[in-house]
Amino acid sequence: MKGIIFVIDGMGDRPVKELGDKTPLENARTPAMDKMVEEGITGIMDTIRPGVRPGSDTAHLTLLGYDPYEVYTGRGPFEAAGINVEVKPGDIAFRCNFSTADENLIITDRRAGRIQSGTDKLAEVINNEVKLDDVEVIFKESDGHRGVLVLRGNGLSDKITDADPKHEGNKPKTVKPLDDSEEAKFTADIVNKFVEQSYELLKDHPVNIERIENGENPANIILPRGVGAVPHVTPFEELYGLKGVCVAETGLIKGIAKIAGMDTIDIPGATGGIDTDIDSVHKYIVDTIKSNKYDFILVNVDGADEAGHDGDIFGKRDFIEKVDNIMADLKDMDDIVLFVTADHSTPVSVKDHSGDPVPVFIKAPGLRVDDVKEYGERAAAKGGLCRIRGTDVLYIIRDLMNVTQKFGA
Amino acid sequence: MKGIIFVIDGMGDRPVKELGDKTPLENARTPAMDKMVEEGITGIMDTIRPGVRPGSDTAHLTLLGYDPYEVYTGRGPFEAAGINVEVKPGDIAFRCNFSTADENLIITDRRAGRIQSGTDKLAEVINNEVKLDDVEVIFKESDGHRGVLVLRGNGLSDKITDADPKHEGNKPKTVKPLDDSEEAKFTADIVNKFVEQSYELLKDHPVNIERIENGENPANIILPRGVGAVPHVTPFEELYGLKGVCVAETGLIKGIAKIAGMDTIDIPGATGGIDTDIDSVHKYIVDTIKSNKYDFILVNVDGADEAGHDGDIFGKRDFIEKVDNIMADLKDMDDIVLFVTADHSTPVSVKDHSGDPVPVFIKAPGLRVDDVKEYGERAAAKGGLCRIRGTDVLYIIRDLMNVTQKFGA
């Protein structure tokens, strides 16, 4: 018996006039999921608590049974782990942009002309040449203009502000301590030095000279944000006795799984958008389940969230239909406890995460099948699970997998 | 106004093919409970939390308003209290079996031929002759081959393993400390000595000589298990200002009530099984309610749980129908707040407790009557209570009894 949490990222929504006052999920044609709903049990779920807007990171941590208020201080550690940086508890990690600054350090392009190549060479210089007292610097490029920075050493703190000014036309923000500790002051100072040194090291780098010659914005400064301390996390397998794996499109979700000690599977062609190679996503999910190497599989597909952020009503609906196609295989598997959910709602009207609960269903043997027959936010609210929380999910799955012990006698 | 929690132990279940995909409760003819559901309010309940499989002990502690994660370390203390051993906070208590060992101390019968008489005489020897340093030994026989052991003294711990090997053909397990404390080492040593001495004291006891002559297995060794420390518990009446009583079939449930400082009522003819004297159970429940001596009554009938453990589909269904007969009198009482529930599900397909929520209903004056008309797991999930927790029950009952104060102004 395998347990699966299948997260359709950001799927939850609100009624949309253009869809006849249906949500994208309600309006989508989803025969596979409807069939599983008909034969399963449904409900709504507050991933963290009612009205709280979860991030994808805090939502997934919660679904894996960790307390996000305890282990989550920022996105950096999970982004870093997601691109295979070997982070350690206590490391301070950041997401970064390669950006373009002019000679006065005014940021003229936060994404450095959406640079697609050469950042590995820039990263090499950063790793070799940045000098920050006794603090070890680990920098790695990610997709496009993105990268991660990890600071390792004694006396560091994550209680500091961001360097990224968020809007062009400004200098990098001076990083400031958020509390009175020496550690916060020291770390803020270190990050400010890092930003300055990045400009000095990158501005005349051959990669950038060539970009300027080609009329492209140079990637001549690095702007850290999303600071967080890498948490002490009890590995998933130690907590539950289940060998776990994560099949996901984005580094953030894979990073969460990595920090939880789970294996991760990369999906060639996955973009995390509605343009993702859905056939490849499909193949890697099904292959992982069928490999029989794992007791527990966390799946995440990201396009519905992206469409929600973009306010793309029909794109979101159509992507949900693509995901339903993936589900056809799972519908016919007998030896799984499948929990299908979103991590949060990303209403196309809000263009960001909201605190609306998400619709969930379970496919498993032995359920108290309810009389809900289609998958939708409002249909699910009438289901036999009523209203649950994200912290309940792994308890419910493990109970249905029959791998839990009685508490008491 | 009297408050009553009526627990039909282990009643919750899952759909069963042999019952036309109904649960035993859904399939049972329950006119009295259906009538109260029609005139009352229904819901589902997670006694501890969703997906957690409660023991009957931890479930009842929760229903009485105690935190099982705080007060529950094992079943022993409640079994001891249930047969009127006067336990004190700090005592270390065990359930025990009288068993049969051969001359090499191999256990050949864990239940000593299901001995029915003479264990009181064996217990007398144990109480008088066992010598365990400065530790006081209190041993008492219970039904059949069962007994309880209480250790009282300084420097004791419940962080030790069991002596019972669980399967015949093995020697008693050497009891081991579960942590590094001196207390755990000392207590493990004490229990190992107790087991050895029990064999020396009982092997040639006249009761056993006679059993051997009659071709019966002798009860010549005592195997403790289910160790727990007797908790400090604020008495029920002090917590709630309600004089409470428990009418139950089994020692475990009465023991929980006793440790909570409640009175208990013994029911002649009660077996805790589906063969119980249901008329006697009925009489003692109704007499206790009508005595007007108590503000709060905890009722437990145990047969549905036993049938669940046995996988006895029709036995479970038929027993629920018997319980419904008991309910006819309660249906017509006006001055009660009656909360009917199971403590946990014991699906006949699982043959053990599961984490499935249990169906509940309340009969009381002034309720927001919902439109559910029959008592069943899936019908209840559509009720006006939605999904509640075991910790909510006494709050709801006391509110409906109108004995609680506003919090604030």
Boltz contact constraints between the chains, C-beta under 6 A:
constraints:
  - contact:
      token1: [A, 366]
      token2: [B, 14]
      max_distance: 6.0
  - contact:
      token1: [A, 368]
      token2: [B, 377]
      max_distance: 6.0
  - contact:
      token1: [A, 368]
      token2: [B, 378]
      max_distance: 6.0
  - contact:
      token1: [A, 384]
      token2: [B, 378]
      max_distance: 6.0
  - contact:
      token1: [A, 384]
      token2: [B, 381]
      max_distance: 6.0
  - contact:
      token1: [A, 386]
      token2: [B, 386]
      max_distance: 6.0
  - contact:
      token1: [A, 386]
      token2: [B, 387]
      max_distance: 6.0
  - contact:
      token1: [A, 388]
      token2: [B, 50]
      max_distance: 6.0
  - contact:
      token1: [A, 392]
      token2: [B, 50]
      max_distance: 6.0
  - contact:
      token1: [A, 392]
      token2: [B, 51]
      max_distance: 6.0
  - contact:
      token1: [A, 395]
      token2: [B, 50]
      max_distance: 6.0
  - contact:
      token1: [A, 395]
      token2: [B, 51]
      max_distance: 6.0
  - contact:
      token1: [A, 395]
      token2: [B, 52]
      max_distance: 6.0
  - contact:
      token1: [A, 396]
      token2: [B, 50]
      max_distance: 6.0
  - contact:
      token1: [A, 396]
      token2: [B, 51]
      max_distance: 6.0
  - contact:
      token1: [A, 399]
      token2: [B, 51]
      max_distance: 6.0
  - contact:
      token1: [A, 399]
      token2: [B, 355]
      max_distance: 6.0
  - contact:
      token1: [A, 404]
      token2: [B, 53]
      max_distance: 6.0
  - contact:
      token1: [A, 406]
      token2: [B, 53]
      max_distance: 6.0
  - contact:
      token1: [A, 406]
      token2: [B, 55]
      max_distance: 6.0
  - contact:
      token1: [A, 406]
      token2: [B, 353]
      max_distance: 6.0
  - contact:
      token1: [A, 407]
      token2: [B, 52]
      max_distance: 6.0
  - contact:
      token1: [A, 407]
      token2: [B, 58]
      max_distance: 6.0
  - contact:
      token1: [A, 408]
      token2: [B, 55]
      max_distance: 6.0
  - contact:
      token1: [A, 408]
      token2: [B, 57]
      max_distance: 6.0
  - contact:
      token1: [A, 408]
      token2: [B, 58]
      max_distance: 6.0
  - contact:
      token1: [A, 409]
      token2: [B, 55]
      max_distance: 6.0
  - contact:
      token1: [A, 409]
      token2: [B, 57]
      max_distance: 6.0
  - contact:
      token1: [A, 409]
      token2: [B, 75]
      max_distance: 6.0
